[in-house]
Amino acid sequence: MAKLFLKLKNKGFTLVELLVAATIIGILAVFATNSYRNSVAETRWAQAKANLEQLAAAVQRARLDYPSLRFSNTAMSTTSSTVCGLYPGISATVSPLMLINCGYLEGSDWNSGYFQYYVCDNRTTAPCKSSAIACVGVNSTAKVPAKFKNYTYCYYARSGGVETLS
């Protein structure tokens, strides 16, 4: 009978072994979660940079057609209409939304909650820098990893895109 009891006692895991295994799994889960969040943020940032380059190209095309065109100091949005509002000889200040309305730019996710896109025409405040065509910055209310909170990306006519940490 004693031999049978010893055989049964050696089967299974002790509480300490289970706690060690659970701790190791928990630590690995924390690292995996952080890695996933960073990769998602990097993917979103790459998409924002690509969108900004499309915006800058649209601004340059519109300025070729309308040399005296000026854009207002508002962020891009996705609310568009079918009315273009641009005509030959225009010298008014228009919303950047006109780029979508007039076919220079496709209606993308310009109001994603993560990023704010700006045409840096009359804008001298963040995220726009001097002589930049357009800039994108992380929205102040966006839930992104801390390392991405202060990133800005601006597109310049001569040097292209420049990423900065403000």
Phi and psi in degrees as a GROMACS rama.xvg file:
@    title "Ramachandran Plot"
@    xaxis  label "Phi"
@    yaxis  label "Psi"
@TYPE xy
-63.8567  -36.8466  ALA-2
-66.3871  -38.0894  LYS-3
-65.1935  -40.1446  LEU-4
-64.6219  -39.6915  PHE-5
-66.5077  -37.7881  LEU-6
-64.9331  -42.8631  LYS-7
-68.3469  -34.718  LEU-8
-66.9518  -31.4187  LYS-9
-83.5458  -3.17951  ASN-10
-89.0025  144.324  LYS-11
94.3058  -176.139  GLY-12
-113.757  151.089  PHE-13
-83.0165  165.178  THR-14
-62.7598  -37.5982  LEU-15
-64.787  -42.3537  VAL-16
-63.093  -41.1164  GLU-17
-65.6119  -40.3402  LEU-18
-65.7347  -39.3713  LEU-19
-64.5252  -44.1115  VAL-20
-63.304  -42.0883  ALA-21
-65.2879  -38.154  ALA-22
-64.6002  -44.1799  THR-23
-62.8501  -43.3267  ILE-24
-63.465  -39.9516  ILE-25
-63.0313  -42.9346  GLY-26
-64.3308  -42.7079  ILE-27
-63.4117  -36.6788  LEU-28
-65.7264  -37.3413  ALA-29
-63.9758  -46.0685  VAL-30
-64.0899  -40.0736  PHE-31
-65.7511  -40.2725  ALA-32
-64.5891  -45.0627  THR-33
-63.5317  -40.7038  ASN-34
-64.2409  -40.7424  SER-35
-64.0058  -45.6937  TYR-36
-60.8729  -42.245  ARG-37
-65.2868  -40.5035  ASN-38
-68.5225  -36.4622  SER-39
-64.8409  -43.1255  VAL-40
-64.6135  -39.9947  ALA-41
-65.2666  -38.2119  GLU-42
-65.3469  -44.0218  THR-43
-63.3491  -39.7957  ARG-44
-65.6912  -39.9509  TRP-45
-63.6724  -39.8426  ALA-46
-66.1051  -38.7189  GLN-47
-64.0103  -39.0971  ALA-48
-65.8805  -40.5437  LYS-49
-65.2272  -42.226  ALA-50
-61.7748  -40.1515  ASN-51
-65.1676  -38.4664  LEU-52
-65.9442  -34.6658  GLU-53
-65.4095  -40.7776  GLN-54
-63.2895  -44.8934  LEU-55
-63.6713  -39.8662  ALA-56
-65.1326  -38.6194  ALA-57
-65.9367  -39.2829  ALA-58
-62.9061  -43.3096  VAL-59
-65.1357  -40.6505  GLN-60
-64.7348  -41.383  ARG-61
-65.2323  -37.4274  ALA-62
-71.3245  -26.2115  ARG-63
-67.7861  -39.865  LEU-64
-77.0083  -34.4943  ASP-65
-130.998  83.7568  TYR-66
-59.2725  -29.2658  PRO-67
-94.3216  12.3447  SER-68
-69.6301  135.574  LEU-69
-128.627  145.47  ARG-70
-106.384  147.389  PHE-71
-74.3497  170.036  SER-72
-89.5592  46.3098  ASN-73
-119.537  155.626  THR-74
-76.5079  158.469  ALA-75
-66.9656  150.317  MET-76
-142.62  175.896  SER-77
-104.183  0.562813  THR-78
-76.1853  106.032  THR-79
-120.803  166.681  SER-80
-132.751  -175.885  SER-81
-95.5924  -3.30042  THR-82
-88.2145  125.278  VAL-83
-77.2043  -56.7986  CYS-84
84.4431  -0.862127  GLY-85
-103.74  139.567  LEU-86
-146.523  159.128  TYR-87
-56.9073  135.126  PRO-88
81.6458  9.71785  GLY-89
-64.2414  135.706  ILE-90
-130.121  20.5079  SER-91
-89.4824  166.04  ALA-92
-91.7247  124.287  THR-93
-118.416  162.654  VAL-94
-73.6324  146.483  SER-95
-59.5152  -17.8132  PRO-96
-61.7431  -23.3901  LEU-97
-61.5792  -24.4126  MET-98
-63.1359  -36.0674  LEU-99
-76.0752  -46.4306  ILE-100
-60.8984  -33.0716  ASN-101
-96.676  5.97727  CYS-102
84.3881  10.0926  GLY-103
-79.5875  -20.148  TYR-104
-145.918  141.467  LEU-105
-80.7915  149.442  GLU-106
-72.6024  101.514  GLY-107
-105.119  -165.675  SER-108
-86.7484  70.5437  ASP-109
-78.082  -12.3421  TRP-110
-123.871  58.3045  ASN-111
-78.1745  -14.4723  SER-112
92.3272  -17.2854  GLY-113
-98.6729  -36.5401  TYR-114
-130.996  154.496  PHE-115
-120.161  126.863  GLN-116
-104.832  137.036  TYR-117
-133.372  140.211  TYR-118
-88.9672  121.054  VAL-119
-91.5998  64.0886  CYS-120
-93.6159  -62.226  ASP-121
-105.67  10.7372  ASN-122
-98.6023  128.528  ARG-123
-119.42  -0.638226  THR-124
-95.7941  170.939  THR-125
-59.0467  144.386  ALA-126
-89.7825  2.08762  PRO-127
-69.2793  140.857  CYS-128
-112.621  167.142  LYS-129
-64.4765  139.132  SER-130
65.4588  10.9442  SER-131
-78.6055  145.641  ALA-132
-80.1387  -47.6328  ILE-133
-151.46  152.686  ALA-134
-138.81  155.721  CYS-135
-131.369  140.451  VAL-136
-136.089  161.151  GLY-137
-74.3755  132.211  VAL-138
-61.5644  138.43  ASN-139
-64.7109  -22.6072  SER-140
-97.2243  1.68225  THR-141
-73.1094  141.665  ALA-142
-92.5011  90.8604  LYS-143
-128.357  158.828  VAL-144
-56.7199  149.851  PRO-145
-56.3466  -33.3568  ALA-146
-67.4096  -17.4598  LYS-147
-98.5054  -6.82133  PHE-148
-60.0308  -38.5623  LYS-149
-105.977  15.8436  ASN-150
-76.2606  142.192  TYR-151
-134.578  153.392  THR-152
-136.071  120.223  TYR-153
-120.173  147.085  CYS-154
-110.935  127.034  TYR-155
-114.048  149.56  TYR-156
-63.8234  -37.971  ALA-157
-90.295  -37.2491  ARG-158
-109.143  -4.67432  SER-159
79.4917  -148.773  GLY-160
-82.5246  137.821  GLY-161
-132.768  123.361  VAL-162
-96.7805  131.611  GLU-163
-131.499  158.545  THR-164
-110.992  109.574  LEU-165
